[in-house]
Amino acid sequence: MTRTLPLMPIIGAAAAFAGLAILARPAIAARLLRAGDGDAATYALRIIGAMLFALGLFLGGFALALHLTS
């Protein structure tokens, strides 16, 4: 349990920053992932970015709640 508490916010922050980067610049992310230039690729990257950002928020919230209750 002692190792998971510091890992949760670190992984959450990395996921949130990656999600924001994909949401802010989908063209750069598409080029890095070689996803193509179509509308479908942009739409998929926006979904991926939103999901990564949500993962970061949830992990950060859970880590904060775990820290406050223990």
CHARMM internal coordinates of N, CA and C (Angstrom, degrees):
IC EDIT
DIST 1 N 1 CA 1.4389
DIST 1 CA 1 C 1.5273
ANGL 1 N 1 CA 1 C 111.51
DIST 1 C 2 N 1.3028
ANGL 1 CA 1 C 2 N 117.25
DIHE 1 N 1 CA 1 C 2 N -28.71
DIST 2 N 2 CA 1.4606
ANGL 1 C 2 N 2 CA 118.78
DIHE 1 CA 1 C 2 N 2 CA -176.59
DIST 2 CA 2 C 1.5180
ANGL 2 N 2 CA 2 C 112.24
DIHE 1 C 2 N 2 CA 2 C -72.01
DIST 2 C 3 N 1.3375
ANGL 2 CA 2 C 3 N 117.98
DIHE 2 N 2 CA 2 C 3 N -27.89
DIST 3 N 3 CA 1.4589
ANGL 2 C 3 N 3 CA 119.95
DIHE 2 CA 2 C 3 N 3 CA 179.98
DIST 3 CA 3 C 1.5214
ANGL 3 N 3 CA 3 C 112.32
DIHE 2 C 3 N 3 CA 3 C -82.87
DIST 3 C 4 N 1.3193
ANGL 3 CA 3 C 4 N 117.57
DIHE 3 N 3 CA 3 C 4 N -26.18
DIST 4 N 4 CA 1.4629
ANGL 3 C 4 N 4 CA 119.16
DIHE 3 CA 3 C 4 N 4 CA -176.79
DIST 4 CA 4 C 1.5160
ANGL 4 N 4 CA 4 C 112.36
DIHE 3 C 4 N 4 CA 4 C -74.93
DIST 4 C 5 N 1.3105
ANGL 4 CA 4 C 5 N 118.83
DIHE 4 N 4 CA 4 C 5 N -31.16
DIST 5 N 5 CA 1.4588
ANGL 4 C 5 N 5 CA 119.74
DIHE 4 CA 4 C 5 N 5 CA -178.31
DIST 5 CA 5 C 1.5240
ANGL 5 N 5 CA 5 C 112.62
DIHE 4 C 5 N 5 CA 5 C -62.81
DIST 5 C 6 N 1.3311
ANGL 5 CA 5 C 6 N 121.12
DIHE 5 N 5 CA 5 C 6 N -45.31
DIST 6 N 6 CA 1.4689
ANGL 5 C 6 N 6 CA 118.15
DIHE 5 CA 5 C 6 N 6 CA 176.54
DIST 6 CA 6 C 1.5313
ANGL 6 N 6 CA 6 C 113.47
DIHE 5 C 6 N 6 CA 6 C -72.09
DIST 6 C 7 N 1.3275
ANGL 6 CA 6 C 7 N 118.15
DIHE 6 N 6 CA 6 C 7 N -24.78
DIST 7 N 7 CA 1.4585
ANGL 6 C 7 N 7 CA 119.82
DIHE 6 CA 6 C 7 N 7 CA -178.07
DIST 7 CA 7 C 1.5247
ANGL 7 N 7 CA 7 C 112.88
DIHE 6 C 7 N 7 CA 7 C -75.92
DIST 7 C 8 N 1.3147
ANGL 7 CA 7 C 8 N 117.68
DIHE 7 N 7 CA 7 C 8 N -33.78
DIST 8 N 8 CA 1.4615
ANGL 7 C 8 N 8 CA 120.54
DIHE 7 CA 7 C 8 N 8 CA -176.89
DIST 8 CA 8 C 1.5243
ANGL 8 N 8 CA 8 C 112.87
DIHE 7 C 8 N 8 CA 8 C -60.65
DIST 8 C 9 N 1.3400
ANGL 8 CA 8 C 9 N 120.26
DIHE 8 N 8 CA 8 C 9 N -49.98
DIST 9 N 9 CA 1.4696
ANGL 8 C 9 N 9 CA 117.45
DIHE 8 CA 8 C 9 N 9 CA 179.28
DIST 9 CA 9 C 1.5248
ANGL 9 N 9 CA 9 C 113.60
DIHE 8 C 9 N 9 CA 9 C -68.80
DIST 9 C 10 N 1.3244
ANGL 9 CA 9 C 10 N 117.69
DIHE 9 N 9 CA 9 C 10 N -29.28
DIST 10 N 10 CA 1.4666
ANGL 9 C 10 N 10 CA 120.13
DIHE 9 CA 9 C 10 N 10 CA 178.37
DIST 10 CA 10 C 1.5305
ANGL 10 N 10 CA 10 C 110.05
DIHE 9 C 10 N 10 CA 10 C -67.42
DIST 10 C 11 N 1.3163
ANGL 10 CA 10 C 11 N 116.87
DIHE 10 N 10 CA 10 C 11 N -46.82
DIST 11 N 11 CA 1.4591
ANGL 10 C 11 N 11 CA 120.72
DIHE 10 CA 10 C 11 N 11 CA 178.12
DIST 11 CA 11 C 1.5243
ANGL 11 N 11 CA 11 C 110.07
DIHE 10 C 11 N 11 CA 11 C -66.17
DIST 11 C 12 N 1.3257
ANGL 11 CA 11 C 12 N 116.72
DIHE 11 N 11 CA 11 C 12 N -39.21
DIST 12 N 12 CA 1.4587
ANGL 11 C 12 N 12 CA 120.39
DIHE 11 CA 11 C 12 N 12 CA 177.83
DIST 12 CA 12 C 1.5177
ANGL 12 N 12 CA 12 C 112.50
DIHE 11 C 12 N 12 CA 12 C -62.92
DIST 12 C 13 N 1.3150
ANGL 12 CA 12 C 13 N 116.89
DIHE 12 N 12 CA 12 C 13 N -43.34
DIST 13 N 13 CA 1.4619
ANGL 12 C 13 N 13 CA 120.23
DIHE 12 CA 12 C 13 N 13 CA 179.08
DIST 13 CA 13 C 1.5308
ANGL 13 N 13 CA 13 C 110.87
DIHE 12 C 13 N 13 CA 13 C -66.00
DIST 13 C 14 N 1.3177
ANGL 13 CA 13 C 14 N 116.80
DIHE 13 N 13 CA 13 C 14 N -40.93
DIST 14 N 14 CA 1.4723
ANGL 13 C 14 N 14 CA 119.68
DIHE 13 CA 13 C 14 N 14 CA 178.67
DIST 14 CA 14 C 1.5244
ANGL 14 N 14 CA 14 C 110.91
DIHE 13 C 14 N 14 CA 14 C -63.85
DIST 14 C 15 N 1.3255
ANGL 14 CA 14 C 15 N 117.02
DIHE 14 N 14 CA 14 C 15 N -41.51
DIST 15 N 15 CA 1.4686
ANGL 14 C 15 N 15 CA 120.26
DIHE 14 CA 14 C 15 N 15 CA 178.72
DIST 15 CA 15 C 1.5218
ANGL 15 N 15 CA 15 C 110.79
DIHE 14 C 15 N 15 CA 15 C -66.36
DIST 15 C 16 N 1.3303
ANGL 15 CA 15 C 16 N 117.17
DIHE 15 N 15 CA 15 C 16 N -41.15
DIST 16 N 16 CA 1.4635
ANGL 15 C 16 N 16 CA 120.25
DIHE 15 CA 15 C 16 N 16 CA -179.92
DIST 16 CA 16 C 1.5258
ANGL 16 N 16 CA 16 C 111.10
DIHE 15 C 16 N 16 CA 16 C -66.07
DIST 16 C 17 N 1.3155
ANGL 16 CA 16 C 17 N 118.09
DIHE 16 N 16 CA 16 C 17 N -43.12
DIST 17 N 17 CA 1.4690
ANGL 16 C 17 N 17 CA 120.62
DIHE 16 CA 16 C 17 N 17 CA 178.51
DIST 17 CA 17 C 1.5264
ANGL 17 N 17 CA 17 C 111.37
DIHE 16 C 17 N 17 CA 17 C -65.97
DIST 17 C 18 N 1.3230
ANGL 17 CA 17 C 18 N 117.09
DIHE 17 N 17 CA 17 C 18 N -39.53
DIST 18 N 18 CA 1.4655
ANGL 17 C 18 N 18 CA 119.53
DIHE 17 CA 17 C 18 N 18 CA 177.67
DIST 18 CA 18 C 1.5282
ANGL 18 N 18 CA 18 C 110.66
DIHE 17 C 18 N 18 CA 18 C -65.53
DIST 18 C 19 N 1.3275
ANGL 18 CA 18 C 19 N 116.29
DIHE 18 N 18 CA 18 C 19 N -41.17
DIST 19 N 19 CA 1.4618
ANGL 18 C 19 N 19 CA 120.00
DIHE 18 CA 18 C 19 N 19 CA 177.87
DIST 19 CA 19 C 1.5102
ANGL 19 N 19 CA 19 C 112.25
DIHE 18 C 19 N 19 CA 19 C -63.23
DIST 19 C 20 N 1.3299
ANGL 19 CA 19 C 20 N 117.07
DIHE 19 N 19 CA 19 C 20 N -42.72
DIST 20 N 20 CA 1.4659
ANGL 19 C 20 N 20 CA 120.08
DIHE 19 CA 19 C 20 N 20 CA 177.99
DIST 20 CA 20 C 1.5195
ANGL 20 N 20 CA 20 C 111.92
DIHE 19 C 20 N 20 CA 20 C -65.82
DIST 20 C 21 N 1.3138
ANGL 20 CA 20 C 21 N 116.61
DIHE 20 N 20 CA 20 C 21 N -37.30
DIST 21 N 21 CA 1.4675
ANGL 20 C 21 N 21 CA 119.87
DIHE 20 CA 20 C 21 N 21 CA 178.14
DIST 21 CA 21 C 1.5253
ANGL 21 N 21 CA 21 C 110.77
DIHE 20 C 21 N 21 CA 21 C -64.52
DIST 21 C 22 N 1.3161
ANGL 21 CA 21 C 22 N 117.04
DIHE 21 N 21 CA 21 C 22 N -40.80
DIST 22 N 22 CA 1.4665
ANGL 21 C 22 N 22 CA 120.40
DIHE 21 CA 21 C 22 N 22 CA 179.07
DIST 22 CA 22 C 1.5235
ANGL 22 N 22 CA 22 C 110.13
DIHE 21 C 22 N 22 CA 22 C -68.85
DIST 22 C 23 N 1.3367
ANGL 22 CA 22 C 23 N 116.90
DIHE 22 N 22 CA 22 C 23 N -39.71
DIST 23 N 23 CA 1.4620
ANGL 22 C 23 N 23 CA 119.79
DIHE 22 CA 22 C 23 N 23 CA 179.11
DIST 23 CA 23 C 1.5283
ANGL 23 N 23 CA 23 C 112.11
DIHE 22 C 23 N 23 CA 23 C -67.84
DIST 23 C 24 N 1.3188
ANGL 23 CA 23 C 24 N 116.84
DIHE 23 N 23 CA 23 C 24 N -37.60
DIST 24 N 24 CA 1.4584
ANGL 23 C 24 N 24 CA 120.04
DIHE 23 CA 23 C 24 N 24 CA -176.64
DIST 24 CA 24 C 1.5255
ANGL 24 N 24 CA 24 C 112.21
DIHE 23 C 24 N 24 CA 24 C -75.70
DIST 24 C 25 N 1.3029
ANGL 24 CA 24 C 25 N 117.56
DIHE 24 N 24 CA 24 C 25 N -39.33
DIST 25 N 25 CA 1.4656
ANGL 24 C 25 N 25 CA 121.52
DIHE 24 CA 24 C 25 N 25 CA -177.18
DIST 25 CA 25 C 1.5317
ANGL 25 N 25 CA 25 C 111.02
DIHE 24 C 25 N 25 CA 25 C -130.31
DIST 25 C 26 N 1.3311
ANGL 25 CA 25 C 26 N 117.93
DIHE 25 N 25 CA 25 C 26 N 73.95
DIST 26 N 26 CA 1.4692
ANGL 25 C 26 N 26 CA 118.66
DIHE 25 CA 25 C 26 N 26 CA -179.11
DIST 26 CA 26 C 1.5238
ANGL 26 N 26 CA 26 C 113.42
DIHE 25 C 26 N 26 CA 26 C -66.76
DIST 26 C 27 N 1.3210
ANGL 26 CA 26 C 27 N 117.94
DIHE 26 N 26 CA 26 C 27 N -25.79
DIST 27 N 27 CA 1.4709
ANGL 26 C 27 N 27 CA 119.52
DIHE 26 CA 26 C 27 N 27 CA 179.82
DIST 27 CA 27 C 1.5243
ANGL 27 N 27 CA 27 C 111.01
DIHE 26 C 27 N 27 CA 27 C -68.30
DIST 27 C 28 N 1.3260
ANGL 27 CA 27 C 28 N 116.33
DIHE 27 N 27 CA 27 C 28 N -40.41
DIST 28 N 28 CA 1.4662
ANGL 27 C 28 N 28 CA 119.95
DIHE 27 CA 27 C 28 N 28 CA 178.36
DIST 28 CA 28 C 1.5296
ANGL 28 N 28 CA 28 C 110.45
DIHE 27 C 28 N 28 CA 28 C -67.04
DIST 28 C 29 N 1.3329
ANGL 28 CA 28 C 29 N 116.11
DIHE 28 N 28 CA 28 C 29 N -42.13
DIST 29 N 29 CA 1.4688
ANGL 28 C 29 N 29 CA 119.85
DIHE 28 CA 28 C 29 N 29 CA 178.53
DIST 29 CA 29 C 1.5247
ANGL 29 N 29 CA 29 C 110.86
DIHE 28 C 29 N 29 CA 29 C -64.49
DIST 29 C 30 N 1.3258
ANGL 29 CA 29 C 30 N 117.48
DIHE 29 N 29 CA 29 C 30 N -38.04
DIST 30 N 30 CA 1.4721
ANGL 29 C 30 N 30 CA 120.36
DIHE 29 CA 29 C 30 N 30 CA 178.37
DIST 30 CA 30 C 1.5190
ANGL 30 N 30 CA 30 C 110.96
DIHE 29 C 30 N 30 CA 30 C -65.06
DIST 30 C 31 N 1.3439
ANGL 30 CA 30 C 31 N 116.24
DIHE 30 N 30 CA 30 C 31 N -38.53
DIST 31 N 31 CA 1.4625
ANGL 30 C 31 N 31 CA 119.73
DIHE 30 CA 30 C 31 N 31 CA 177.97
DIST 31 CA 31 C 1.5286
ANGL 31 N 31 CA 31 C 111.00
DIHE 30 C 31 N 31 CA 31 C -66.37
DIST 31 C 32 N 1.3480
ANGL 31 CA 31 C 32 N 116.73
DIHE 31 N 31 CA 31 C 32 N -41.97
DIST 32 N 32 CA 1.4652
ANGL 31 C 32 N 32 CA 119.77
DIHE 31 CA 31 C 32 N 32 CA -179.84
DIST 32 CA 32 C 1.5271
ANGL 32 N 32 CA 32 C 111.81
DIHE 31 C 32 N 32 CA 32 C -67.03
DIST 32 C 33 N 1.3313
ANGL 32 CA 32 C 33 N 116.69
DIHE 32 N 32 CA 32 C 33 N -37.12
DIST 33 N 33 CA 1.4597
ANGL 32 C 33 N 33 CA 121.08
DIHE 32 CA 32 C 33 N 33 CA -178.50
DIST 33 CA 33 C 1.5250
ANGL 33 N 33 CA 33 C 112.94
DIHE 32 C 33 N 33 CA 33 C -89.84
DIST 33 C 34 N 1.3442
ANGL 33 CA 33 C 34 N 116.22
DIHE 33 N 33 CA 33 C 34 N -2.86
DIST 34 N 34 CA 1.4650
ANGL 33 C 34 N 34 CA 122.73
DIHE 33 CA 33 C 34 N 34 CA -177.22
DIST 34 CA 34 C 1.5266
ANGL 34 N 34 CA 34 C 110.96
DIHE 33 C 34 N 34 CA 34 C 53.64
DIST 34 C 35 N 1.3436
ANGL 34 CA 34 C 35 N 115.07
DIHE 34 N 34 CA 34 C 35 N 46.99
DIST 35 N 35 CA 1.4584
ANGL 34 C 35 N 35 CA 121.23
DIHE 34 CA 34 C 35 N 35 CA -175.50
DIST 35 CA 35 C 1.5163
ANGL 35 N 35 CA 35 C 113.24
DIHE 34 C 35 N 35 CA 35 C -88.20
DIST 35 C 36 N 1.3006
ANGL 35 CA 35 C 36 N 119.16
DIHE 35 N 35 CA 35 C 36 N -13.27
DIST 36 N 36 CA 1.4549
ANGL 35 C 36 N 36 CA 121.36
DIHE 35 CA 35 C 36 N 36 CA -179.11
DIST 36 CA 36 C 1.5218
ANGL 36 N 36 CA 36 C 111.14
DIHE 35 C 36 N 36 CA 36 C 102.41
DIST 36 C 37 N 1.3423
ANGL 36 CA 36 C 37 N 115.29
DIHE 36 N 36 CA 36 C 37 N 176.14
DIST 37 N 37 CA 1.4620
ANGL 36 C 37 N 37 CA 120.52
DIHE 36 CA 36 C 37 N 37 CA -175.51
DIST 37 CA 37 C 1.5182
ANGL 37 N 37 CA 37 C 113.34
DIHE 36 C 37 N 37 CA 37 C -110.02
DIST 37 C 38 N 1.2951
ANGL 37 CA 37 C 38 N 118.81
DIHE 37 N 37 CA 37 C 38 N 4.56
DIST 38 N 38 CA 1.4547
ANGL 37 C 38 N 38 CA 121.25
DIHE 37 CA 37 C 38 N 38 CA -174.92
DIST 38 CA 38 C 1.5151
ANGL 38 N 38 CA 38 C 114.03
DIHE 37 C 38 N 38 CA 38 C -75.75
DIST 38 C 39 N 1.3166
ANGL 38 CA 38 C 39 N 114.23
DIHE 38 N 38 CA 38 C 39 N 170.98
DIST 39 N 39 CA 1.4609
ANGL 38 C 39 N 39 CA 120.36
DIHE 38 CA 38 C 39 N 39 CA 177.91
DIST 39 CA 39 C 1.5311
ANGL 39 N 39 CA 39 C 111.84
DIHE 38 C 39 N 39 CA 39 C -66.03
DIST 39 C 40 N 1.3250
ANGL 39 CA 39 C 40 N 116.49
DIHE 39 N 39 CA 39 C 40 N -34.28
DIST 40 N 40 CA 1.4545
ANGL 39 C 40 N 40 CA 119.66
DIHE 39 CA 39 C 40 N 40 CA 179.99
DIST 40 CA 40 C 1.5266
ANGL 40 N 40 CA 40 C 111.66
DIHE 39 C 40 N 40 CA 40 C -64.46
DIST 40 C 41 N 1.3197
ANGL 40 CA 40 C 41 N 116.88
DIHE 40 N 40 CA 40 C 41 N -38.89
DIST 41 N 41 CA 1.4681
ANGL 40 C 41 N 41 CA 120.52
DIHE 40 CA 40 C 41 N 41 CA 178.74
DIST 41 CA 41 C 1.5202
ANGL 41 N 41 CA 41 C 110.79
DIHE 40 C 41 N 41 CA 41 C -67.37
DIST 41 C 42 N 1.3355
ANGL 41 CA 41 C 42 N 117.19
DIHE 41 N 41 CA 41 C 42 N -40.88
DIST 42 N 42 CA 1.4593
ANGL 41 C 42 N 42 CA 120.52
DIHE 41 CA 41 C 42 N 42 CA 178.31
DIST 42 CA 42 C 1.5254
ANGL 42 N 42 CA 42 C 110.89
DIHE 41 C 42 N 42 CA 42 C -64.60
DIST 42 C 43 N 1.3275
ANGL 42 CA 42 C 43 N 116.16
DIHE 42 N 42 CA 42 C 43 N -42.31
DIST 43 N 43 CA 1.4589
ANGL 42 C 43 N 43 CA 121.02
DIHE 42 CA 42 C 43 N 43 CA 178.52
DIST 43 CA 43 C 1.5288
ANGL 43 N 43 CA 43 C 110.92
DIHE 42 C 43 N 43 CA 43 C -62.34
DIST 43 C 44 N 1.3254
ANGL 43 CA 43 C 44 N 116.74
DIHE 43 N 43 CA 43 C 44 N -44.16
DIST 44 N 44 CA 1.4642
ANGL 43 C 44 N 44 CA 120.74
DIHE 43 CA 43 C 44 N 44 CA 179.27
DIST 44 CA 44 C 1.5269
ANGL 44 N 44 CA 44 C 111.11
DIHE 43 C 44 N 44 CA 44 C -65.05
DIST 44 C 45 N 1.3181
ANGL 44 CA 44 C 45 N 117.58
DIHE 44 N 44 CA 44 C 45 N -39.22
DIST 45 N 45 CA 1.4613
ANGL 44 C 45 N 45 CA 120.24
DIHE 44 CA 44 C 45 N 45 CA 178.46
DIST 45 CA 45 C 1.5271
ANGL 45 N 45 CA 45 C 111.72
DIHE 44 C 45 N 45 CA 45 C -66.61
DIST 45 C 46 N 1.3235
ANGL 45 CA 45 C 46 N 117.24
DIHE 45 N 45 CA 45 C 46 N -35.28
DIST 46 N 46 CA 1.4653
ANGL 45 C 46 N 46 CA 119.29
DIHE 45 CA 45 C 46 N 46 CA 176.09
DIST 46 CA 46 C 1.5255
ANGL 46 N 46 CA 46 C 111.36
DIHE 45 C 46 N 46 CA 46 C -65.65
DIST 46 C 47 N 1.3208
ANGL 46 CA 46 C 47 N 117.00
DIHE 46 N 46 CA 46 C 47 N -39.02
DIST 47 N 47 CA 1.4676
ANGL 46 C 47 N 47 CA 120.38
DIHE 46 CA 46 C 47 N 47 CA 177.12
DIST 47 CA 47 C 1.5277
ANGL 47 N 47 CA 47 C 109.93
DIHE 46 C 47 N 47 CA 47 C -65.24
DIST 47 C 48 N 1.3185
ANGL 47 CA 47 C 48 N 116.83
DIHE 47 N 47 CA 47 C 48 N -44.80
DIST 48 N 48 CA 1.4648
ANGL 47 C 48 N 48 CA 120.62
DIHE 47 CA 47 C 48 N 48 CA 179.39
DIST 48 CA 48 C 1.5229
ANGL 48 N 48 CA 48 C 110.98
DIHE 47 C 48 N 48 CA 48 C -61.96
DIST 48 C 49 N 1.3221
ANGL 48 CA 48 C 49 N 116.86
DIHE 48 N 48 CA 48 C 49 N -43.63
DIST 49 N 49 CA 1.4604
ANGL 48 C 49 N 49 CA 120.56
DIHE 48 CA 48 C 49 N 49 CA 178.46
DIST 49 CA 49 C 1.5142
ANGL 49 N 49 CA 49 C 112.40
DIHE 48 C 49 N 49 CA 49 C -62.24
DIST 49 C 50 N 1.3250
ANGL 49 CA 49 C 50 N 116.72
DIHE 49 N 49 CA 49 C 50 N -42.44
DIST 50 N 50 CA 1.4661
ANGL 49 C 50 N 50 CA 120.06
DIHE 49 CA 49 C 50 N 50 CA 179.11
DIST 50 CA 50 C 1.5265
ANGL 50 N 50 CA 50 C 111.20
DIHE 49 C 50 N 50 CA 50 C -65.71
DIST 50 C 51 N 1.3142
ANGL 50 CA 50 C 51 N 116.75
DIHE 50 N 50 CA 50 C 51 N -39.79
DIST 51 N 51 CA 1.4619
ANGL 50 C 51 N 51 CA 119.91
DIHE 50 CA 50 C 51 N 51 CA 179.44
DIST 51 CA 51 C 1.5264
ANGL 51 N 51 CA 51 C 111.67
DIHE 50 C 51 N 51 CA 51 C -67.65
DIST 51 C 52 N 1.3153
ANGL 51 CA 51 C 52 N 117.60
DIHE 51 N 51 CA 51 C 52 N -40.41
DIST 52 N 52 CA 1.4678
ANGL 51 C 52 N 52 CA 120.16
DIHE 51 CA 51 C 52 N 52 CA 177.26
DIST 52 CA 52 C 1.5259
ANGL 52 N 52 CA 52 C 111.11
DIHE 51 C 52 N 52 CA 52 C -64.97
DIST 52 C 53 N 1.3290
ANGL 52 CA 52 C 53 N 116.75
DIHE 52 N 52 CA 52 C 53 N -39.75
DIST 53 N 53 CA 1.4576
ANGL 52 C 53 N 53 CA 119.83
DIHE 52 CA 52 C 53 N 53 CA 178.22
DIST 53 CA 53 C 1.5269
ANGL 53 N 53 CA 53 C 110.48
DIHE 52 C 53 N 53 CA 53 C -65.60
DIST 53 C 54 N 1.3257
ANGL 53 CA 53 C 54 N 117.31
DIHE 53 N 53 CA 53 C 54 N -41.40
DIST 54 N 54 CA 1.4685
ANGL 53 C 54 N 54 CA 120.83
DIHE 53 CA 53 C 54 N 54 CA 177.68
DIST 54 CA 54 C 1.5338
ANGL 54 N 54 CA 54 C 110.75
DIHE 53 C 54 N 54 CA 54 C -64.11
DIST 54 C 55 N 1.3255
ANGL 54 CA 54 C 55 N 117.31
DIHE 54 N 54 CA 54 C 55 N -39.89
DIST 55 N 55 CA 1.4676
ANGL 54 C 55 N 55 CA 120.44
DIHE 54 CA 54 C 55 N 55 CA 176.58
DIST 55 CA 55 C 1.5134
ANGL 55 N 55 CA 55 C 110.71
DIHE 54 C 55 N 55 CA 55 C -59.55
DIST 55 C 56 N 1.3194
ANGL 55 CA 55 C 56 N 116.79
DIHE 55 N 55 CA 55 C 56 N -43.25
DIST 56 N 56 CA 1.4569
ANGL 55 C 56 N 56 CA 120.77
DIHE 55 CA 55 C 56 N 56 CA 178.17
DIST 56 CA 56 C 1.5154
ANGL 56 N 56 CA 56 C 112.57
DIHE 55 C 56 N 56 CA 56 C -62.17
DIST 56 C 57 N 1.3397
ANGL 56 CA 56 C 57 N 116.29
DIHE 56 N 56 CA 56 C 57 N -42.24
DIST 57 N 57 CA 1.4627
ANGL 56 C 57 N 57 CA 119.62
DIHE 56 CA 56 C 57 N 57 CA 178.27
DIST 57 CA 57 C 1.5214
ANGL 57 N 57 CA 57 C 112.25
DIHE 56 C 57 N 57 CA 57 C -64.57
DIST 57 C 58 N 1.3292
ANGL 57 CA 57 C 58 N 116.55
DIHE 57 N 57 CA 57 C 58 N -43.38
DIST 58 N 58 CA 1.4551
ANGL 57 C 58 N 58 CA 119.74
DIHE 57 CA 57 C 58 N 58 CA -179.71
DIST 58 CA 58 C 1.5194
ANGL 58 N 58 CA 58 C 111.67
DIHE 57 C 58 N 58 CA 58 C -66.39
DIST 58 C 59 N 1.3149
ANGL 58 CA 58 C 59 N 117.71
DIHE 58 N 58 CA 58 C 59 N -44.93
DIST 59 N 59 CA 1.4659
ANGL 58 C 59 N 59 CA 119.63
DIHE 58 CA 58 C 59 N 59 CA 179.15
DIST 59 CA 59 C 1.5223
ANGL 59 N 59 CA 59 C 111.36
DIHE 58 C 59 N 59 CA 59 C -63.42
DIST 59 C 60 N 1.3203
ANGL 59 CA 59 C 60 N 116.45
DIHE 59 N 59 CA 59 C 60 N -41.07
DIST 60 N 60 CA 1.4558
ANGL 59 C 60 N 60 CA 119.69
DIHE 59 CA 59 C 60 N 60 CA 177.19
DIST 60 CA 60 C 1.5179
ANGL 60 N 60 CA 60 C 111.86
DIHE 59 C 60 N 60 CA 60 C -63.92
DIST 60 C 61 N 1.3158
ANGL 60 CA 60 C 61 N 117.07
DIHE 60 N 60 CA 60 C 61 N -41.61
DIST 61 N 61 CA 1.4651
ANGL 60 C 61 N 61 CA 120.93
DIHE 60 CA 60 C 61 N 61 CA 177.72
DIST 61 CA 61 C 1.5107
ANGL 61 N 61 CA 61 C 112.61
DIHE 60 C 61 N 61 CA 61 C -64.94
DIST 61 C 62 N 1.3222
ANGL 61 CA 61 C 62 N 116.72
DIHE 61 N 61 CA 61 C 62 N -42.93
DIST 62 N 62 CA 1.4641
ANGL 61 C 62 N 62 CA 120.15
DIHE 61 CA 61 C 62 N 62 CA 178.35
DIST 62 CA 62 C 1.5237
ANGL 62 N 62 CA 62 C 111.23
DIHE 61 C 62 N 62 CA 62 C -65.66
DIST 62 C 63 N 1.3181
ANGL 62 CA 62 C 63 N 117.07
DIHE 62 N 62 CA 62 C 63 N -39.61
DIST 63 N 63 CA 1.4655
ANGL 62 C 63 N 63 CA 119.92
DIHE 62 CA 62 C 63 N 63 CA 178.65
DIST 63 CA 63 C 1.5208
ANGL 63 N 63 CA 63 C 110.56
DIHE 62 C 63 N 63 CA 63 C -65.74
DIST 63 C 64 N 1.3305
ANGL 63 CA 63 C 64 N 116.87
DIHE 63 N 63 CA 63 C 64 N -39.57
DIST 64 N 64 CA 1.4554
ANGL 63 C 64 N 64 CA 120.13
DIHE 63 CA 63 C 64 N 64 CA 177.66
DIST 64 CA 64 C 1.5260
ANGL 64 N 64 CA 64 C 111.40
DIHE 63 C 64 N 64 CA 64 C -66.12
DIST 64 C 65 N 1.3224
ANGL 64 CA 64 C 65 N 117.35
DIHE 64 N 64 CA 64 C 65 N -42.81
DIST 65 N 65 CA 1.4606
ANGL 64 C 65 N 65 CA 120.62
DIHE 64 CA 64 C 65 N 65 CA 178.02
DIST 65 CA 65 C 1.5259
ANGL 65 N 65 CA 65 C 111.31
DIHE 64 C 65 N 65 CA 65 C -64.36
DIST 65 C 66 N 1.3157
ANGL 65 CA 65 C 66 N 117.00
DIHE 65 N 65 CA 65 C 66 N -39.81
DIST 66 N 66 CA 1.4640
ANGL 65 C 66 N 66 CA 120.47
DIHE 65 CA 65 C 66 N 66 CA 178.41
DIST 66 CA 66 C 1.5107
ANGL 66 N 66 CA 66 C 110.81
DIHE 65 C 66 N 66 CA 66 C -66.03
DIST 66 C 67 N 1.3136
ANGL 66 CA 66 C 67 N 116.47
DIHE 66 N 66 CA 66 C 67 N -38.20
DIST 67 N 67 CA 1.4685
ANGL 66 C 67 N 67 CA 120.67
DIHE 66 CA 66 C 67 N 67 CA 179.54
DIST 67 CA 67 C 1.5177
ANGL 67 N 67 CA 67 C 111.12
DIHE 66 C 67 N 67 CA 67 C -68.17
DIST 67 C 68 N 1.3193
ANGL 67 CA 67 C 68 N 117.33
DIHE 67 N 67 CA 67 C 68 N -39.53
DIST 68 N 68 CA 1.4567
ANGL 67 C 68 N 68 CA 120.58
DIHE 67 CA 67 C 68 N 68 CA -177.57
DIST 68 CA 68 C 1.5272
ANGL 68 N 68 CA 68 C 112.76
DIHE 67 C 68 N 68 CA 68 C -74.01
DIST 68 C 69 N 1.3295
ANGL 68 CA 68 C 69 N 117.53
DIHE 68 N 68 CA 68 C 69 N -28.05
DIST 69 N 69 CA 1.4614
ANGL 68 C 69 N 69 CA 119.65
DIHE 68 CA 68 C 69 N 69 CA -179.63
DIST 69 CA 69 C 1.5150
ANGL 69 N 69 CA 69 C 113.82
DIHE 68 C 69 N 69 CA 69 C -88.56
DIST 69 C 70 N 1.3210
ANGL 69 CA 69 C 70 N 117.78
DIHE 69 N 69 CA 69 C 70 N -14.68
DIST 70 N 70 CA 1.4703
ANGL 69 C 70 N 70 CA 118.60
DIHE 69 CA 69 C 70 N 70 CA -178.75
DIST 70 CA 70 C 1.5101
ANGL 70 N 70 CA 70 C 112.28
DIHE 69 C 70 N 70 CA 70 C -103.16
END
COOR INIT
IC SEED 1 N 1 CA 1 C
IC BUILD
